[in-house]
Amino acid sequence: MILRVEDTDQARSTKESEAAVLRDLAWLGITYDEGPDVGGEHGPYRQSERKEIYQEHVDRLVQDGKAYPCFCTDEELTQMKAQAEAESRPPIYTGRWAHASSEEVEQEKAKGTPFCYRFRVPPNKDIVIKDQIRGDVKFNTNALGDFVILRSNGLPVYNFCVAVDDALMRITHVIRAEEHLPNTLRQVLIYQALGFQEPTFGHVSLILAPDKSKLSKRHGATSVGEFRAQGYLPEAMINYLSLIGWNDGTEQELFSAQELQEKFSLERITKSAAVFDKTKLSWMNGQYLRALPDEEVLQLVSDVWQKDGLIKRTDSPFLREAARILKNSLELVTDAGQQLRELLDYPLAETVAEDEKAQAVLDDNFSEVAEAVVAAWESGELQSALESPEAYKAWVKALGKAQKRKGKRLFMPLRVALTGNTHGPEVGEVLMMLSMEDGDLQPGSGFLPLEQRIERLKTWLA
């Protein structure tokens, strides 16, 4: 695999954008055999460093009569386009300089008139692109017109660079979006004119937004770096992107990189456009998070907690337990801060006032269970119950028997009384985790210890 930096567009190509590509590939775990940072036998690997190579091939085409200098001004080209539109013709170059004499050309050069080089497109020629995904794609050159291959500023255009580079770098497969098919036509003509062997082509369908429009920045993140910043894992990104427009013929959704390498084939790529489903990507990311060892999850979430100003240190029994609990509900690493805050907080007053589920709990004699919780705390019974999962389960069972409650009628009022919420991880696990806190949290974390929760519960009961 060769990494080639296509940077002839000076307005859009920067060192920062190149560095971002290298950084993103490294994060995804995608390695290459040759490239600008590792070298190789087919360099240079930046197109901006290959100008002499391109000029050499332009000269070959000119010498063979397959390219020529064009001195048309922007105004003339605009006029040609307008006239073509008025006559309902394709807005293509009409070839004014295609048959100019050498004297006319030298005269313009002597005057210092700016000029570009155009490729001489053979007239009325059928070109068949043998596409591995779409089958044979046919074009006729009459719809094309002579196109620019070298700008007046001396910089070659994309299609010319790509064709020359693919040939010289011995690229065997070119897989890209279907919107590049018109470019492929131009490149095939250049391959043929220079006597190069054409690579194998495969044009994949576009990735669309949920509203079936072309995916763009208004739909959210559009670069690998942005997805990384949002908390996605590289394994999930590779897995999900591989499944957009491809499948292995089974219902399997989670694939390791090794499995994808073994199973992937161009023949299984669909022709229809694929829709980018960020909800599905987030779900898949959660699956990969849950498959990680607890230590790796702790490292990931503690970085988030530090950035969010929640913790003083990055490792402790309390933090390990918090990471283990949240691992089962997280979809994005960046959600770890908000989810930890929800466990630390005790929004009893807001919940009973605003949560519809809490209203049903209140209507089922919630005060009875709340008073039993307060009594258990004041007697030390609840503290003893939090010494182990087994002890907590035994306490809940005994409380249910005494209150003649079971199932949801028991668990929901306990959750509201002890966490202040109607949802969340298993209550016993949360309480035992909170009891482990030993100066791990920053003052502004919103942490409310158990004894203060009981005091708030007593105040509410009063």
N, C-alpha and C positions, 0 to 999 in steps of 0.2 A: 504494500500500500504506500502510495506517495501523497504527501501533503504539499499542495501547490497553492501559493498565495496569489490570487488574481487581483492585483492592485493597480491596474492601468488607469482606473478611474480616480484621478488625483483628488477630486473633490470629496470622495467618500472613503478613500483608503487612508488609514492612519496607523501609526505604530501601536496605538492603543487598541484599535480594532483587531489587529493581528495578534497582539498579546492576549486579547480576550478569547480568540479562537483557540490558541494553544492551551490556555488555562482551562477552557471548557472541555476540550478533548481529553486533557489529563484527568479532569474530575470524572468524566464519564468512563474512564478506563480504556479509551480507544487509543491504541498505539499505532505508529506508522513506521515503515522501514526507511523511508527517505523524507527529507523535509528541510526547511530553512534552518532549523535549530539542531539537526542531527547530520546534515550533509547527505552524500550519496553520489552515485555515478551519473545521475541525470540532471544535476544542477546547472545553473542556479535555479532556485525554487520560487523566487519572487519574479513575477512577470516584469516588474519595473527594472529588473537586473538583466533581462534577456532581450533588450532592444536591438542589439547587433544581430542576434539570431533571427529576429523577425524581419529586420531590414534585408538580411541576406535572402530570405524566402520571398519577400516582396520583389526584390531585384530579379529573382528567378522567374517570377510570374510575368514581370514586365518584359524581360528578355524573350520569353516564349509567346508574347502577345496575349497573355491571359489577364493582364492588369494594365492600367494606363493612368496617367495623371489627369486630374479633373480640376479646372480652374473656375468652376461655377461659384458665384457669390451666394451668400445666404439669401439675398433678395431674389436672385434668379431661381433658386431652388424653391423658395416660397411661391413664386409665380407658377412654376411647373406644377406644384402640388394643387394650387387653386384651380388651374386650368383642367387638370385631370379630374378633380371633383366636379367641376362644371360640366364635363363631358361624360360623367359617370364611369370614368376609368379608374383602375387602381392607382393610387398616388405613388408611382414608381419613377425612378430616374429615367429620362427619355434618351440618354446616351449622347448628348451633344458633343462631348469630347471623346467619345469612343472611337471615332474615325478621323480624328484630327491628324494632320500631317506632322511630321517631325519638325518642320519649319515653324508651324503654328505653336507647337509646344515650346520650342526653344525661344521663340519670340516672347512668350508670356513669362518664361523663367527669367529671361534677361531683364524684363521690366520689374522683376521681383514680386510678381503676382502670387499670392498664397495658393497652394494647391494641395489636394489630397490624392490618394491613390484609390481607384475603384477596381473591383474584380469584374472581369468581363464575363457576364453570365451567358452561357450558350443558349440560343433561342429555341423555344418550343421543344424542350427536352424533358421527357418524363423521368422523374427521380423517384425511386422506391426505397424507402427506409424500412429495413427489416427489423421491426421493433419486437423485442422479446415479450412485451406485455400486450401491445395493441395489434400485433400482427403487421402486415404490410401497410405502410402509410405512404400514399402516393401524392406527389406534387408535380406541377408543370412549371417550368422555369419562366414561362411568359408572364406569370403573376408576380415575378420577383423584381426584375430590373437590376442593373449593375449597382452593387453596394460597396460602401467604403470599407477598406481594409487598413488604411493608414491615414490618420488625421493630418491636417495641415500643420499641426504643432509637432509632428514627428512621432506621435504615440499611436501604436496599433490599436485597433478596436477589439472588443471581447471575442467575437467569433473567429477572427483570424488567429489571435493568440492561442485560443483553446485548441483549434485544429492543429496548429503547428506543435504545440506542447504535447497534446495527446499522442501524436505520431512519434515525436522524438523521445518521449518518456515511455513509449511502448505500453500505453494504457490499453487494456483489453476490453473493459466494460465501462460504459458511461450510463449511469442511472440517475435520472433527474426528473423534474416536474414536467408534466405534459405541456405547460405553457412554453417550454423550450423547443418544441417541435419545429417552429419556423427557424430557430437558430440552427437546429440540426441540419435542415436543408442547406443553409449557407455553408455549414462546416463540411458537409458531404461534398459539395462542389469544390471546396478548397482541397480536401483530401484527394479527390480525383485529379484536380489540376496539377497538384504537386507529386502525384504518383504514390501517395501514401495509402496504406491499408486501413480501411475503416474499422473502428472498434465495434463491439456489440453494443447496441443501444437498448435501453428500457426506459420508457417514459411513464412515470407513476402519476396517478391522479392527484389533484390539488387537495389540500387539507382545508376543509371549510369550517366556519364557525357554526354554532348550534342553529343560527337563523339561516343557514345555507349560503351566507355571503362569504367572500374571501376572508380568511383569517387575517386580522390586522391588530395594531396596537390597541384599538378601542375595545377589543375583546379580552384584553389582559396581557399577560407576559408573552413576549415573542422571541426571547433569546434564552439560551441555556442558562446564562448567568442569572437572569431574572427568576427562572424557576428554582435555581439553587438557593437564591436569596429568600424565596418564599417557603423554603423548608422541604423541598422535594429531594429524594435520594437518587443517586445516579442509576442504581439498579432499576428503580421504578420507571425512570425516564426512558431508559433503553427498552425495557419490556413494553411499556405502553406505546411508544412511538413505532416499535416493530409491528405492533398489532393493528396499526392504522392502515387499512387497506391490504393486510396480509393475514393469513392464518394457516395453520398446519393441517387443516382438515378435521380437527378434533374440537372438543369443547374446552380444552386446556387454555387457561388465561395467564398463568404465572410461568414464566420461562427464565431460566438462568441464561447468562450470556453464552455459556458453552452450549446449552440446548438450542439457542437461536442459531448459532453458527452451524450446528449439525443439521437443523431442520429447514433453514431458510432456503427458498428457491424463487427465482423470478416467476416461474409458472404459477405460483400460488398468489401472486399479487392481483388484486381485482382492478378492473378498468374503471369502475364507478368511483366517484369522489367520496372521500371519507370525512366524517364529522369529528372534530376535536371535542371530546367530552371531558371537561376538567373535573367533573364530579367523579367520573370513572378513574381518572388519573389519581385523584386524591385517595379514593378507595384502595387502589393498587399500592399507593405509597404507604398506606396504613398497614397493608399486608406485609410489606417488606420491613417496616419498622418492628412489627411484632415478631418477625423471624430473627431479628438481631439479638445477640447476647445482651443481657442486662447491663453489662459494663459499657458496651458501646452506646446503648440508649442513654445511660447516665451522662456520658461524655457529651453527647449531642444536646440533651436538654439542659444540662448545667451551663453550657455556653449561652443558651438562650436566656436562662434564668439570670445569669450574670449581666448580660446586656440589658435585661429588663429591670435591673436593680433590685432583685428579689433576695439574693443570697450573699453571704459573706465568704463562703468557701465552696469548693466544687465537689467535695466528697465527705460523706458522713453517713451513719446508719439511717438517719432521717431522710437524707437526699436520695440514698439508694432505694429506700422503700417508696418514696414519692415517685421516682422514675419508674419503678417496677409497676406501680398501680396505674400510672398514666399511660404506660406503654400499651395497655389494652384498649385505650380509647382514642389515642392520638392518630390523626391522619397526616398532619404536617408537623414537623419538628418545631416550627415557629409558633404553633398553637400551645406549646408547653407552658409558656408564661401565663396566659389567660386561664388555662385549665388548672394550674397550680393555685392561682389566686382564688379560683372558685372553691378549691378544697380548703384553703386557709380561712376564707371568709365565713361569716355566719349571718346570712341575710334573712333571719327569721321574720322580722317585721315586714319586710318587702314581700316575702313569699306568701305569708298568710293574708296579706292585703291584696295582692295582685295575681297570684297563681291560681288558675281555675282548678288544678288538681288538688291544691292545698285546701280549697274550699270544701271539697268532698271529705277530706280528712278531718277538717274542723267540725263538720256536721255529724261525724261519727264519734262524738265524745272524745275529741283529741285531748282535752284537758286531763282526762283520766290517765292516759298514757304518759303525758308530760309530767304529771305529779308523781307518777311512779318512777320516772327517770330521775327527777330531783331527789326523791327519797333514796334511791339507790346510790346516788352520788354522795349524799350527806352521810350515809351509813358506811361508805367505803366499798360497798358491794360492786359498784360499777368499775371502780379503779381496779379491783381484783379481777373482774371479768376481762379487762383489757390486757392481762398478762400473757394471754395466749389465744389463738383462734378457737381452740376447744372450749376454753373458759367462757369466751364471749358467746359462743353458740349455746352453751348450757344456760347462761344467764337469760338470753333471749327466749329460750324454750320455757324456762321457769316463769318469766314475766308473762308470756303468752298464756300459760296455763292459769296463772293467777287472774289475768284480765279476761280470760275466756275469749281470746283472740288467736287467730292464726292466719297464715298467708298474708295477703295484701293488707288486711285490716290490722295486722300487727306490724308488718315491716314499714308501711308508709308513714304512720304516725311516729315511729321510732326514727326514721330518716329525717323527718321534718324537725323533730325535737332536738336531735343530736347534730345535724349538719345545717339546718336552716334551709334545706333545699328539698325539692320533690324528685330529684334525679341525681345520678352520679354513681361512682364506683360502690362496691360493697361497703356498707356502713362500718362494720367491724374493722375492716382493713384501714379505712380512713382514720378512724379514731385511734387505732394502735399506731399508725404513722404519726399522727399529731402528737401523741404522747412521747414520741422519740425526739421531738425538737429540742435542741440543746444549744441555743445561741447560733443556729445556722442561718437564720433569716435576718434580713435588713429591717430596720424599724418601720419602714414604709411598705412592708409586704402585705399588710392587711391581716396578719395572722391573729386569730383569736383563740387562746388556749381553752381547754375543756372547762376549767373552773369558771372562766369568764362567760362561756356559753351557758353554763348552768345558771349563772347569775342573771343573764338576759332572759332565759327561759322563765325563771322565777318572777322577774319583773313583768313579763308578759302575762303570766298566770294571775298575778295580783290585779 
